[in-house]
């Protein structure tokens, strides 16, 4: 099978990352899945293969500086090209600004910001050659910071700025770069958040999940597949003139312009 297009997806073992890998398998010849959980990656890879695309798995920790080179080098050795890079991996703890330690700050930055930065730099030449696309995952907290999500907000805001800097270089080099800021999407990670948040507010987890949308001013929580469809569009030919954008999809939670 001729490989005409290759997408690298980080955080591909679960949630939005996994949904995105499966969505892109409809449009790309090969999907490279990157995360730390090999078992879940292999399961996703098998599903991608059943859809007719090729799959390659890197069970690797992108917090480590050498990991980005390993992923890009391995992808090029097998497939010879990279057409899209979706930087989705990364979770920053929601701990109060006055309680979060330096180590927790550093760990939050290491994967979501620096992992994405290194991977984009390592893949830049291949993306230039293919006139490829890059998307970095931010989040709506960047637009609504508070003491309880200060680290999440700060890292997400940094990602938006980093994406715009890459996009400026991409205009010269022929690489399209955008970021996206999802709102409250129901993933396993989000469910874990509710498991901690609910008791503190004298609620069951089920009641907390039901009440959250109303408190946030939205009709419901988002679905990973909805964000995956947005990412699929941004990595498609239809979106090629969109670059340097920070695209928000949050059900209307952020009311500011």
Residue frames relative to the residue before (quaternion, step in Angstrom):
aa qw qx qy qz dx dy dz
X 1.0000 0.0000 0.0000 0.0000 0.00 0.00 0.00
X 0.3936 -0.7223 0.5216 0.2265 3.56 -0.83 1.03
X 0.2990 -0.7467 0.5697 0.1690 3.54 -0.91 0.97
X 0.1149 -0.8289 0.5471 0.0207 3.55 -0.38 1.28
X 0.8090 0.0161 0.0183 0.5873 3.59 1.13 -0.56
X 0.1191 -0.7996 0.5886 0.0064 3.55 -1.01 0.94
X 0.0918 -0.7840 0.6129 0.0352 3.56 -0.92 0.96
X 0.2128 -0.7451 0.6216 0.1152 3.56 -1.01 0.90
X 0.0478 -0.8095 0.5848 -0.0237 3.58 -0.72 1.10
X 0.1724 -0.7838 0.5875 0.1041 3.60 -0.66 1.04
X 0.7491 0.3188 -0.2778 0.5099 3.56 -1.19 0.55
X 0.3653 0.8099 -0.4054 0.2152 3.55 1.30 0.38
X 0.5354 0.6562 -0.4036 0.3462 3.61 1.21 0.03
X 0.8151 0.0367 0.0122 0.5780 3.59 1.17 -0.44
X 0.8257 0.3237 -0.1777 0.4265 3.52 -1.39 0.04
X 0.8396 -0.1278 0.1189 0.5144 3.54 -1.06 -0.84
X 0.6355 0.5494 -0.3343 0.4272 3.59 0.98 -0.79
X 0.6716 0.4812 -0.2929 0.4812 3.57 0.91 -0.89
X 0.6461 0.5172 -0.3176 0.4628 3.58 0.93 -0.88
X 0.6565 0.5114 -0.3069 0.4618 3.58 1.03 -0.78
X 0.6264 0.5333 -0.3395 0.4561 3.59 0.96 -0.80
X 0.6724 0.4849 -0.2901 0.4781 3.58 0.95 -0.88
X 0.6438 0.5211 -0.3232 0.4578 3.59 0.98 -0.79
X 0.6958 0.4816 -0.2823 0.4519 3.58 0.88 -0.89
X 0.5449 0.6230 -0.3956 0.3980 3.59 1.19 -0.41
X 0.5872 0.5652 -0.3665 0.4489 3.59 1.24 -0.30
X 0.7876 0.3468 -0.1448 0.4883 3.59 1.12 -0.65
X 0.7438 0.3678 -0.2012 0.5206 3.60 1.18 -0.50
X 0.5465 -0.6331 0.4449 0.3201 3.57 -1.14 0.67
X 0.8061 0.0644 0.0070 0.5882 3.57 1.08 -0.76
X 0.1602 -0.7663 0.6179 0.0725 3.53 -1.12 0.80
X 0.1843 -0.7555 0.6218 0.0927 3.56 -0.91 1.00
X 0.1625 -0.8151 0.5546 0.0412 3.56 -0.55 1.23
X 0.0525 -0.8174 0.5724 -0.0380 3.56 -0.71 1.13
X 0.3421 0.6850 -0.5944 0.2459 3.56 -0.91 1.02
X 0.6045 -0.5758 0.4042 0.3738 3.57 -1.28 -0.05
X 0.6812 0.5072 -0.2749 0.4507 3.60 1.15 -0.59
X 0.2695 -0.8139 0.4924 0.1499 3.58 -0.02 1.29
X 0.6415 0.5512 -0.3376 0.4133 3.58 0.89 -0.90
X 0.7023 0.4448 -0.2718 0.4848 3.58 0.85 -0.92
X 0.6028 0.5482 -0.3542 0.4590 3.59 1.09 -0.63
X 0.6654 0.5066 -0.3038 0.4564 3.58 0.90 -0.91
X 0.6272 0.5298 -0.3321 0.4644 3.57 1.06 -0.74
X 0.6625 0.4883 -0.2960 0.4847 3.58 0.95 -0.88
X 0.6357 0.5391 -0.3263 0.4458 3.58 1.00 -0.83
X 0.6386 0.5234 -0.3262 0.4602 3.58 1.00 -0.80
X 0.6512 0.5062 -0.3166 0.4685 3.58 1.00 -0.77
X 0.6344 0.5230 -0.3228 0.4688 3.57 1.03 -0.78
X 0.6412 0.5234 -0.3172 0.4629 3.57 0.98 -0.84
X 0.6503 0.5184 -0.3138 0.4581 3.58 1.02 -0.78
X 0.6462 0.5088 -0.3121 0.4754 3.59 1.24 -0.41
X 0.6225 -0.5865 0.3232 0.4050 3.58 1.28 -0.07
X 0.6096 0.5169 -0.3599 0.4814 3.59 1.27 0.02
X 0.4693 -0.6293 0.5250 0.3289 3.56 -1.25 0.33
X 0.1558 -0.7906 0.5881 0.0699 3.56 -1.17 0.58
X 0.0642 -0.7641 0.6414 0.0271 3.53 -1.17 0.72
X 0.2227 -0.8044 0.5453 0.0771 3.57 -0.89 0.96
X 0.0367 -0.7447 0.6655 0.0337 3.54 -1.10 0.84
X 0.1173 -0.7637 0.6334 0.0429 3.57 -0.44 1.23
X 0.2854 0.7728 -0.4753 0.3088 3.54 0.14 1.33
X 0.4003 -0.7015 0.5426 0.2309 3.55 -1.20 0.63
X 0.2856 -0.8019 0.5050 0.1430 3.58 -0.36 1.23
X 0.4907 0.6302 -0.4506 0.3987 3.58 1.23 0.05
X 0.6318 0.5262 -0.3258 0.4666 3.58 1.20 -0.50
X 0.5408 -0.6752 0.3891 0.3166 3.62 -0.73 1.01
X 0.6949 0.4966 -0.2880 0.4331 3.61 0.98 -0.76
X 0.5268 0.6839 -0.3984 0.3100 3.59 1.19 -0.43
X 0.6253 0.5575 -0.3467 0.4218 3.58 0.96 -0.81
X 0.6620 0.4958 -0.3069 0.4709 3.58 0.91 -0.88
X 0.6268 0.5470 -0.3359 0.4417 3.57 1.00 -0.81
X 0.6736 0.4990 -0.2931 0.4597 3.59 0.91 -0.94
X 0.7057 0.4618 -0.2789 0.4592 3.59 0.76 -1.00
X 0.6601 0.5075 -0.3138 0.4564 3.57 0.89 -0.90
X 0.6753 0.5026 -0.2909 0.4547 3.57 0.91 -0.93
X 0.6343 0.5298 -0.3219 0.4619 3.58 1.04 -0.79
X 0.6950 0.4735 -0.2774 0.4646 3.57 0.87 -0.93
X 0.6216 0.5410 -0.3454 0.4491 3.58 1.05 -0.69
X 0.7273 0.4235 -0.2463 0.4807 3.59 0.99 -0.78
X 0.8330 0.2478 -0.0931 0.4858 3.58 0.78 -1.04
X 0.4207 -0.7608 0.4233 0.2549 3.60 1.22 -0.32
X 0.8006 0.1423 -0.0846 0.5758 3.59 1.23 -0.01
X 0.1116 -0.7379 0.6546 0.1205 3.55 -1.39 0.24
X 0.1528 -0.8213 0.5480 0.0436 3.56 -0.71 1.11
X 0.8011 0.0535 -0.0267 0.5956 3.58 1.15 -0.48
X 0.0984 -0.7670 0.6327 0.0399 3.53 -1.11 0.81
X 0.0825 -0.7979 0.5971 -0.0039 3.54 -0.59 1.21
X 0.1509 -0.8094 0.5661 0.0397 3.58 -0.30 1.30
X 0.0805 0.8374 -0.5281 0.1156 3.56 0.05 1.32
X 0.5560 0.6497 -0.3856 0.3465 3.60 1.13 -0.58
X 0.6253 0.5820 -0.4094 0.3204 3.52 -1.20 0.59
X 0.0375 0.7654 -0.6404 0.0505 3.51 -0.95 0.98
X 0.1708 -0.7773 0.6010 0.0741 3.55 -0.82 1.02
X 0.4655 -0.7090 0.4424 0.2914 3.63 -0.72 0.97
X 0.3321 -0.7166 0.5792 0.2019 3.53 -1.10 0.80
X 0.2102 0.7582 -0.5698 0.2370 3.51 0.09 1.38
X 0.6107 -0.5867 0.3822 0.3697 3.55 -0.99 0.80
X 0.6313 -0.5882 0.3804 0.3328 3.52 -1.03 0.93
X 0.7407 0.4200 -0.2238 0.4743 3.59 0.98 -0.85
X 0.6895 0.4560 -0.2749 0.4910 3.59 1.28 -0.06
X 0.5870 0.6085 -0.3681 0.3870 3.59 1.15 -0.47
X 0.3672 -0.7524 0.5133 0.1887 3.57 -0.86 1.02
X 0.6626 -0.4796 0.3874 0.4253 3.55 -1.31 0.25
X 0.6419 0.5347 -0.3256 0.4427 3.58 0.97 -0.84
X 0.6611 0.4930 -0.3059 0.4758 3.60 1.00 -0.78
X 0.6101 0.5256 -0.3453 0.4820 3.58 1.06 -0.68
X 0.6801 0.5036 -0.2908 0.4465 3.56 0.83 -1.01
X 0.6600 0.5081 -0.3100 0.4584 3.58 0.96 -0.84
X 0.6430 0.5283 -0.3199 0.4529 3.57 1.01 -0.77
X 0.6757 0.4826 -0.2801 0.4817 3.57 1.06 -0.78
X 0.6151 0.6274 -0.3463 0.3287 3.55 0.98 -0.91
X 0.7619 0.3672 -0.2044 0.4928 3.59 0.86 -0.91
X 0.7608 0.4290 -0.2441 0.4212 3.55 0.53 -1.16
X 0.7555 0.3456 -0.2034 0.5181 3.59 0.95 -0.83
X 0.7772 0.3712 -0.2152 0.4603 3.58 0.51 -1.16
X 0.5956 0.5502 -0.3708 0.4528 3.59 1.08 -0.60
X 0.6738 0.4802 -0.2828 0.4851 3.58 0.95 -0.90
X 0.6374 0.5349 -0.3294 0.4463 3.59 0.97 -0.83
X 0.6847 0.4854 -0.2912 0.4590 3.58 0.83 -0.98
X 0.6661 0.5104 -0.3118 0.4456 3.56 0.90 -0.92
X 0.6513 0.5112 -0.3177 0.4620 3.59 0.97 -0.82
X 0.6573 0.4985 -0.3112 0.4719 3.59 0.95 -0.82
X 0.6683 0.5012 -0.3062 0.4565 3.58 0.90 -0.90
X 0.7426 0.4141 -0.2275 0.4747 3.59 1.02 -0.76
X 0.4180 0.7687 -0.4317 0.2193 3.58 1.27 -0.22
X 0.6657 0.5062 -0.3241 0.4423 3.60 0.84 -0.88
X 0.6610 0.4909 -0.3084 0.4764 3.58 0.97 -0.83
X 0.6563 0.5022 -0.3072 0.4719 3.59 1.01 -0.76
X 0.6019 0.5407 -0.3456 0.4754 3.57 1.12 -0.65
X 0.6641 0.5226 -0.2966 0.4449 3.56 0.93 -0.92
X 0.7567 0.3704 -0.1978 0.5011 3.59 1.06 -0.72
X 0.3413 -0.7165 0.5076 0.3354 3.59 1.33 -0.17
X 0.1905 0.8611 -0.4442 0.1576 3.50 1.02 0.98
X 0.4562 -0.6715 0.5305 0.2439 3.49 -1.44 -0.06
X 0.1051 -0.7617 0.6370 0.0558 3.54 -1.16 0.73
X 0.0136 -0.7622 0.6464 0.0325 3.56 -1.08 0.76
X 0.1649 -0.7691 0.6113 0.0871 3.56 -0.97 0.91
X 0.3771 -0.7427 0.5164 0.1991 3.57 -0.94 0.92
X 0.0803 -0.7618 0.6426 0.0123 3.53 -0.73 1.15
X 0.2722 -0.7578 0.5557 0.2073 3.60 -0.90 -0.87
X 0.6434 -0.5834 0.3440 0.3568 3.55 -1.15 0.61
X 0.5157 0.6440 -0.4239 0.3737 3.61 1.19 -0.33
X 0.5487 0.6205 -0.3908 0.4014 3.60 1.17 -0.51
X 0.7322 0.4141 -0.2117 0.4975 3.55 1.17 -0.66
X 0.7770 0.2360 -0.1245 0.5701 3.58 1.27 -0.18
X 0.0616 0.8462 -0.5266 0.0527 3.61 0.66 1.07
X 0.0484 0.7628 -0.6446 0.0155 3.53 -1.24 0.61
X 0.7151 -0.4648 0.2729 0.4451 3.64 -1.14 0.27
X 0.6807 0.5160 -0.3000 0.4248 3.60 1.03 -0.68
X 0.7869 0.2365 -0.1505 0.5497 3.59 1.16 -0.42
X 0.1857 0.8453 -0.4876 0.1150 3.57 1.22 0.51
X 0.6811 0.4819 -0.3032 0.4603 3.61 0.88 -0.87
X 0.6258 0.5272 -0.3296 0.4710 3.57 0.98 -0.86
X 0.6780 0.4990 -0.2901 0.4552 3.56 0.85 -0.99
X 0.6756 0.5048 -0.3012 0.4451 3.59 0.88 -0.93
X 0.6684 0.4844 -0.3021 0.4768 3.59 0.93 -0.88
X 0.6624 0.5079 -0.3148 0.4519 3.59 0.92 -0.85
X 0.6407 0.5081 -0.3261 0.4744 3.57 1.01 -0.77
X 0.6315 0.5263 -0.3282 0.4654 3.58 1.03 -0.75
X 0.6351 0.5268 -0.3285 0.4596 3.58 1.03 -0.75
X 0.6277 0.5277 -0.3388 0.4612 3.58 0.96 -0.79
X 0.6712 0.4896 -0.2928 0.4735 3.57 0.96 -0.89
X 0.6417 0.5270 -0.3191 0.4568 3.58 0.98 -0.86
X 0.6440 0.5254 -0.3226 0.4529 3.58 0.96 -0.86
X 0.6603 0.4996 -0.3148 0.4640 3.58 0.97 -0.81
X 0.6298 0.5206 -0.3360 0.4685 3.59 1.07 -0.68
X 0.6419 0.4971 -0.3171 0.4902 3.58 0.98 -0.82
X 0.6431 0.5401 -0.3280 0.4326 3.59 0.96 -0.86
X 0.6222 0.5441 -0.3425 0.4466 3.58 1.02 -0.77
X 0.6669 0.4588 -0.2936 0.5085 3.57 1.00 -0.81
X 0.6326 0.5650 -0.3240 0.4190 3.55 1.07 -0.76
X 0.5703 0.5757 -0.3836 0.4430 3.59 1.13 -0.54
X 0.6784 0.4685 -0.2774 0.4932 3.59 1.06 -0.74
X 0.7831 0.3777 -0.1708 0.4636 3.56 0.96 -0.91
X 0.5256 -0.6636 0.4020 0.3489 3.58 1.24 -0.08
X 0.5478 0.5743 -0.4141 0.4457 3.58 1.15 0.60
X 0.3028 -0.7541 0.5627 0.1519 3.55 -0.82 1.07
X 0.0064 0.8110 -0.5832 0.0455 3.61 -0.77 1.02
X 0.0707 0.7758 -0.6226 0.0742 3.56 -0.90 1.00
X 0.2328 -0.7209 0.6165 0.2147 3.55 -1.34 0.08
X 0.1916 -0.7609 0.6013 0.1510 3.55 -1.22 0.39
X 0.2019 -0.7750 0.5921 0.0889 3.54 -1.16 0.72
X 0.1123 -0.8076 0.5761 0.0567 3.59 -0.02 1.23
X 0.4194 -0.6643 0.5542 0.2751 3.51 -1.29 0.44
X 0.7998 -0.2602 0.2105 0.4983 3.57 -1.07 -0.75
X 0.0047 -0.8011 0.5949 -0.0654 3.56 -0.33 1.31
X 0.4097 -0.7254 0.4967 0.2436 3.58 -0.87 0.92
X 0.1442 0.7487 -0.6238 0.1718 3.52 -0.38 1.35
X 0.6941 -0.4219 0.3434 0.4715 3.58 -1.26 -0.03
X 0.6358 0.5311 -0.3263 0.4553 3.55 1.04 -0.77
X 0.6475 0.5083 -0.3128 0.4738 3.57 1.01 -0.80
X 0.6310 0.5256 -0.3325 0.4637 3.57 1.03 -0.78
X 0.6333 0.5264 -0.3270 0.4637 3.59 1.03 -0.78
X 0.6042 0.5485 -0.3450 0.4638 3.56 1.10 -0.71
X 0.6739 0.4887 -0.2971 0.4678 3.59 0.90 -0.91
X 0.6081 0.5620 -0.3555 0.4337 3.60 1.06 -0.65
X 0.6977 0.4223 -0.2634 0.5152 3.58 1.13 -0.60
X 0.6811 0.5202 -0.2801 0.4324 3.56 1.02 -0.88
X 0.6394 0.5870 -0.3288 0.3722 3.59 0.93 -0.92
X 0.6919 0.4735 -0.3148 0.4449 3.67 0.71 -0.92
X 0.6382 0.5396 -0.3277 0.4407 3.57 1.07 -0.71
X 0.7371 0.3434 -0.2054 0.5446 3.57 1.27 -0.36
X 0.5052 -0.6966 0.3866 0.3318 3.55 1.28 0.55
X 0.5212 0.6056 -0.4194 0.4309 3.54 0.99 0.92
X 0.4598 -0.5912 0.5583 0.3570 3.54 -1.28 0.29
X 0.6455 -0.5090 0.3833 0.4210 3.57 -1.21 0.37
X 0.6459 0.5312 -0.3210 0.4446 3.58 0.95 -0.90
X 0.6780 0.4795 -0.2987 0.4702 3.59 0.92 -0.87
X 0.6242 0.5431 -0.3402 0.4469 3.57 1.04 -0.75
X 0.6524 0.5104 -0.3084 0.4677 3.56 0.98 -0.87
X 0.6603 0.5046 -0.3041 0.4657 3.58 1.03 -0.77
X 0.7322 0.4562 -0.2390 0.4457 3.57 0.94 -0.90
X 0.5520 0.6619 -0.3938 0.3194 3.58 1.07 -0.66
X 0.6604 0.5163 -0.3495 0.4184 3.66 0.74 -0.86
X 0.6559 0.5064 -0.3244 0.4561 3.58 0.93 -0.84
X 0.6620 0.5017 -0.3096 0.4628 3.58 0.96 -0.84
X 0.7002 0.4554 -0.2599 0.4845 3.58 1.10 -0.72
X 0.4674 -0.7005 0.4281 0.3280 3.58 1.26 -0.15
X 0.5844 0.5363 -0.3876 0.4696 3.56 1.12 0.70
X 0.5856 -0.6085 0.4038 0.3519 3.58 -1.22 0.36
X 0.7954 -0.0811 0.1007 0.5922 3.60 1.08 -0.69
X 0.5821 -0.5307 0.4667 0.4021 3.54 -1.34 0.07
X 0.5131 -0.6460 0.4716 0.3114 3.55 -1.17 0.56
X 0.3838 -0.6930 0.5621 0.2376 3.53 -1.36 0.26
X 0.5858 -0.5874 0.4148 0.3739 3.62 -1.01 0.71
X 0.6440 0.5491 -0.3226 0.4239 3.57 1.00 -0.81
X 0.6164 0.5430 -0.3495 0.4506 3.59 1.13 -0.58
X 0.6532 0.4783 -0.3051 0.5014 3.57 1.02 -0.77
X 0.6164 0.5516 -0.3371 0.4497 3.58 1.06 -0.75
X 0.6375 0.5169 -0.3317 0.4651 3.59 1.01 -0.75
X 0.6287 0.5205 -0.3315 0.4732 3.58 1.04 -0.74
X 0.6595 0.4963 -0.3029 0.4765 3.58 0.94 -0.87
X 0.6212 0.5401 -0.3382 0.4561 3.56 1.04 -0.76
X 0.6412 0.5113 -0.3198 0.4745 3.58 1.02 -0.77
X 0.6835 0.5035 -0.2985 0.4362 3.60 0.84 -0.95
X 0.7089 0.4177 -0.2513 0.5098 3.57 1.19 -0.52
X 0.5756 0.6046 -0.3607 0.4160 3.56 1.30 0.15
X 0.6534 -0.5085 0.3763 0.4158 3.62 -1.22 0.32
X 0.5990 0.5982 -0.3622 0.3900 3.60 1.10 -0.63
X 0.7384 0.4063 -0.2190 0.4916 3.60 1.16 -0.55
X 0.3348 0.8088 -0.4548 0.1642 3.60 1.24 0.09
X 0.6853 0.4642 -0.3090 0.4684 3.62 1.06 -0.52
X 0.5885 0.5467 -0.3794 0.4591 3.59 1.25 -0.04
X 0.2542 0.7508 -0.5806 0.1860 3.57 -0.60 1.10
X 0.7714 0.3023 -0.2533 0.4994 3.56 -1.08 0.73
X 0.5204 0.6495 -0.4042 0.3794 3.57 1.27 0.23
X 0.2069 -0.7126 0.6506 0.1613 3.53 -1.28 0.54
X 0.1296 -0.8465 0.5161 0.0171 3.53 -0.09 1.36
X 0.2068 -0.7975 0.5611 0.0797 3.56 -0.75 1.09
X 0.0530 0.7599 -0.6465 0.0426 3.56 -1.04 0.87
X 0.2416 0.8146 -0.4741 0.2309 3.55 0.04 1.32
X 0.5611 -0.6309 0.3842 0.3736 3.58 1.20 0.34
X 0.6503 -0.5342 0.3081 0.4437 3.57 1.26 0.29
X 0.3466 0.7780 -0.4741 0.2234 3.58 1.25 0.24
X 0.7244 0.3623 -0.2260 0.5412 3.58 0.91 -0.90
X 0.2416 -0.8281 0.4961 0.0986 3.54 -0.45 1.23
X 0.5735 0.6109 -0.3799 0.3918 3.58 1.21 -0.35
X 0.4553 -0.6728 0.5144 0.2747 3.57 -1.27 0.40
